[in-house]
Amino acid sequence: MGKTLTDKTLMDDVAGHLDGKVAIVTGAASGIGAALVSQLAGHGARVVAVDRAENSGPPPGVLALSGDVSDSDVIARSIELAEAEFGPVDMYFANAGVMGGPGIGTEDEWATGMDVNFYAHVRAARLLVPGWAERGSGHFVSTASAAGLLTQVGAAVYSATKHAAVAFAEWLSVTYGDSGVGVTCLCPMGVDTNLLTETGGASRVAQRAVTESGPVLTPAQVADDVMRAIENETFLVLPHANVLDMYRAKGADYDRWIRGMQRFGAHLASN
């Protein structure tokens, strides 16, 4: 995985890159979002932390905003708050996510999954990215998932909406990358967050698909990787190195990969 943020040189580089930046982080009350807020604030950024849950004690340099970030009005309010208190927004972390229920999913689960995991990214980018392109700087960070490169056994909503998030991040980078807009797409596998561990989040089969495929990382470890990617202007962040091997195997022989995933799904369902 290379250097970590315990390396002093890298810490100094990241701190210099983030100091004074204005950032918005969604899904900021727990998990990866809370870890991102901590990293950003610790390196001198000024942050608006947005979540449906109330956050009554944000760290210095952080303002908390309660709201559903699938709502364009809430996204606009977060931008207005950041601009009024800190200045123009430099970075947006589209991190909020939902699992979407097991199996094929219900109409309501699909609507919510698309809104939170995908459309929220589109709505934020529509408000921010054209302006960044005009000024020649800005950075959009999309929290997708390894499920957006591979698939998520047992959870169609999560898998499909995360594929959409990856595709949109790719499009942003292709379209605006030459205009000074950085785009980073985070695709972890197992991370110790409520999305993985809470009842009502991932189904048992989906949980086991993740935990049997690689280590479960801490949110802090994943946030480290994101900060390093921003510093290095890296698009794809894979905290689990074996995801790249899986992705290559999928592309090399799609039919073989699907047969293997079918066997893996049957194994998970029978144990």
TORMARGU-728641 format. One line per 4 residues: their letters; for each residue x, y, z of C-alpha. Coordinates in steps of 0.02 Angstrom, whole numbers, plus 50000, padded with zeros to 5 digits. Layout:
# TORMARGU-728641
A) X/Y/Z ~ ...;
This chain:
# TORMARGU-728641
MGKT) 50000/50000/50000 ~ 50154/50113/50007 ~ 50178/50253/50131 ~ 50051/50293/50264;
LTDK) 50013/50459/50346 ~ 50129/50412/50488 ~ 50270/50452/50367 ~ 50323/50631/50412;
TLMD) 50363/50684/50235 ~ 50195/50627/50170 ~ 50106/50708/50318 ~ 50192/50873/50279;
DVAG) 50145/50859/50094 ~ 49963/50823/50133 ~ 49953/50960/50264 ~ 50024/51085/50140;
HLDG) 49900/51032/50008 ~ 49748/51043/50122 ~ 49790/51190/50234 ~ 49659/51326/50211;
KVAI) 49554/51225/50088 ~ 49365/51230/50105 ~ 49284/51059/50099 ~ 49111/50982/50113;
VTGA) 49093/50802/50173 ~ 48929/50707/50166 ~ 48887/50557/50272 ~ 49002/50642/50395;
ASGI) 48935/50586/50564 ~ 49015/50413/50566 ~ 49122/50289/50471 ~ 49227/50347/50323;
GAAL) 49144/50518/50324 ~ 49193/50554/50504 ~ 49370/50493/50469 ~ 49382/50609/50317;
VSQL) 49322/50757/50420 ~ 49453/50717/50553 ~ 49593/50706/50424 ~ 49541/50865/50335;
AGHG) 49522/50967/50494 ~ 49684/50896/50562 ~ 49777/50957/50407 ~ 49707/51134/50415;
ARVV) 49555/51122/50302 ~ 49392/51208/50347 ~ 49248/51086/50334 ~ 49059/51081/50324;
AVDR) 49007/50908/50386 ~ 48836/50854/50323 ~ 48734/50708/50386 ~ 48554/50661/50424;
AENS) 48610/50631/50603 ~ 48640/50780/50717 ~ 48822/50817/50758 ~ 48826/50926/50913;
GPPP) 49014/50927/50942 ~ 49115/50947/50782 ~ 49302/50980/50799 ~ 49375/51155/50776;
GVLA) 49365/51216/50597 ~ 49212/51108/50563 ~ 49031/51162/50546 ~ 48894/51031/50558;
LSGD) 48739/51035/50448 ~ 48594/50914/50467 ~ 48504/50859/50310 ~ 48476/50729/50176;
VSDS) 48610/50754/50043 ~ 48505/50671/49909 ~ 48404/50834/49916 ~ 48472/50968/49799;
DVIA) 48416/51103/49922 ~ 48521/51026/50062 ~ 48673/51017/49947 ~ 48646/51199/49899;
RSIE) 48630/51247/50084 ~ 48794/51160/50124 ~ 48882/51258/49985 ~ 48803/51421/50042;
LAEA) 48857/51388/50222 ~ 49034/51347/50171 ~ 49048/51502/50062 ~ 48974/51616/50195;
EFGP) 49084/51553/50336 ~ 49244/51499/50249 ~ 49249/51552/50066 ~ 49231/51464/49898;
VDMY) 49219/51275/49906 ~ 49378/51186/49850 ~ 49333/51005/49883 ~ 49173/50902/49890;
FANA) 49169/50727/49965 ~ 49013/50636/49905 ~ 49024/50503/50039 ~ 48847/50469/50102;
GVMG) 48782/50296/50057 ~ 48646/50169/50088 ~ 48645/49980/50065 ~ 48474/49966/49986;
GPGI) 48411/49801/50057 ~ 48442/49620/50005 ~ 48404/49535/49840 ~ 48328/49629/49693;
GTED) 48259/49763/49807 ~ 48093/49854/49819 ~ 48039/50008/49723 ~ 48070/50117/49876;
EWAT) 48243/50041/49904 ~ 48290/50074/49723 ~ 48228/50254/49733 ~ 48325/50288/49893;
GMDV) 48480/50197/49832 ~ 48485/50294/49669 ~ 48455/50458/49759 ~ 48589/50438/49892;
NFYA) 48722/50332/49805 ~ 48713/50412/49633 ~ 48601/50563/49604 ~ 48673/50653/49757;
HVRA) 48842/50650/49667 ~ 48766/50717/49507 ~ 48672/50855/49598 ~ 48827/50912/49692;
ARLL) 48936/50908/49536 ~ 48808/51009/49439 ~ 48819/51147/49569 ~ 49008/51147/49589;
VPGW) 49107/51073/49445 ~ 49070/51199/49305 ~ 49126/51340/49420 ~ 49283/51245/49466;
AERG) 49322/51221/49282 ~ 49305/51409/49253 ~ 49426/51450/49394 ~ 49542/51305/49353;
SGHF) 49539/51213/49520 ~ 49431/51103/49629 ~ 49421/50921/49682 ~ 49273/50801/49683;
VSTA) 49290/50641/49786 ~ 49163/50504/49755 ~ 49145/50365/49882 ~ 49091/50217/49776;
SAAG) 49139/50038/49819 ~ 49228/49885/49753 ~ 49048/49834/49714 ~ 49052/49970/49582;
LLTQ) 49195/49882/49493 ~ 49145/49702/49527 ~ 48972/49669/49600 ~ 48892/49645/49771;
VGAA) 48826/49470/49800 ~ 48656/49481/49883 ~ 48623/49666/49853 ~ 48569/49727/49681;
VYSA) 48530/49906/49731 ~ 48701/49933/49809 ~ 48793/49852/49665 ~ 48704/49945/49525;
TKHA) 48706/50116/49608 ~ 48890/50101/49650 ~ 48927/50055/49468 ~ 48835/50215/49422;
AVAF) 48940/50316/49545 ~ 49102/50248/49470 ~ 49043/50285/49293 ~ 48994/50463/49338;
AEWL) 49161/50495/49423 ~ 49250/50430/49268 ~ 49146/50547/49159 ~ 49186/50696/49270;
SVTY) 49372/50661/49260 ~ 49370/50633/49072 ~ 49268/50789/49041 ~ 49342/50912/49166;
GDSG) 49514/50843/49208 ~ 49601/50955/49081 ~ 49516/51106/49160 ~ 49603/51089/49327;
VGVT) 49466/50987/49412 ~ 49531/50837/49508 ~ 49420/50683/49530 ~ 49453/50540/49649;
CLCP) 49346/50382/49657 ~ 49357/50278/49815 ~ 49318/50092/49794 ~ 49349/49998/49957;
MGVD) 49288/49825/49999 ~ 49258/49788/50184 ~ 49264/49939/50301 ~ 49209/49937/50483;
TNLL) 49059/50052/50465 ~ 48874/50045/50507 ~ 48837/50003/50325 ~ 48926/49836/50346;
TETG) 48891/49792/50527 ~ 48719/49856/50575 ~ 48563/49751/50564 ~ 48459/49822/50424;
GASR) 48615/49868/50325 ~ 48695/49731/50223 ~ 48607/49563/50216 ~ 48696/49414/50294;
VAQR) 48749/49351/50123 ~ 48812/49523/50071 ~ 48906/49543/50235 ~ 48990/49374/50215;
AVTE) 49033/49411/50034 ~ 49133/49560/50095 ~ 49213/49486/50250 ~ 49266/49326/50161;
SGPV) 49346/49421/50017 ~ 49476/49520/50114 ~ 49517/49612/50275 ~ 49395/49734/50354;
LTPA) 49487/49900/50366 ~ 49458/50044/50486 ~ 49384/50206/50420 ~ 49546/50293/50470;
QVAD) 49647/50178/50357 ~ 49533/50217/50210 ~ 49538/50404/50244 ~ 49728/50395/50242;
DVMR) 49721/50319/50067 ~ 49602/50456/50008 ~ 49714/50595/50073 ~ 49863/50517/49985;
AIEN) 49764/50502/49823 ~ 49714/50685/49829 ~ 49895/50736/49857 ~ 49953/50625/49712;
ETFL) 49804/50672/49600 ~ 49756/50489/49585 ~ 49586/50443/49514 ~ 49554/50266/49579;
VLPH) 49581/50225/49763 ~ 49585/50039/49805 ~ 49620/50017/49991 ~ 49607/49828/49964;
ANVL) 49746/49782/49843 ~ 49662/49618/49791 ~ 49517/49714/49713 ~ 49631/49760/49567;
DMYR) 49671/49575/49538 ~ 49485/49534/49541 ~ 49445/49677/49422 ~ 49579/49620/49300;
AKGA) 49515/49441/49307 ~ 49339/49502/49271 ~ 49394/49598/49118 ~ 49506/49458/49054;
DYDR) 49367/49327/49049 ~ 49194/49392/49093 ~ 49104/49225/49077 ~ 49230/49136/49188;
WIRG) 49215/49275/49316 ~ 49025/49264/49318 ~ 49033/49075/49343 ~ 49152/49100/49486;
MQRF) 49038/49229/49566 ~ 48890/49112/49546 ~ 48987/48978/49641 ~ 49037/49104/49774;
GAHL) 48856/49160/49796 ~ 48796/48981/49813 ~ 48931/48948/49943 ~ 48878/49101/50044;
ASN) 48693/49056/50037 ~ 48721/48877/50092 ~ 48829/48911/50246;
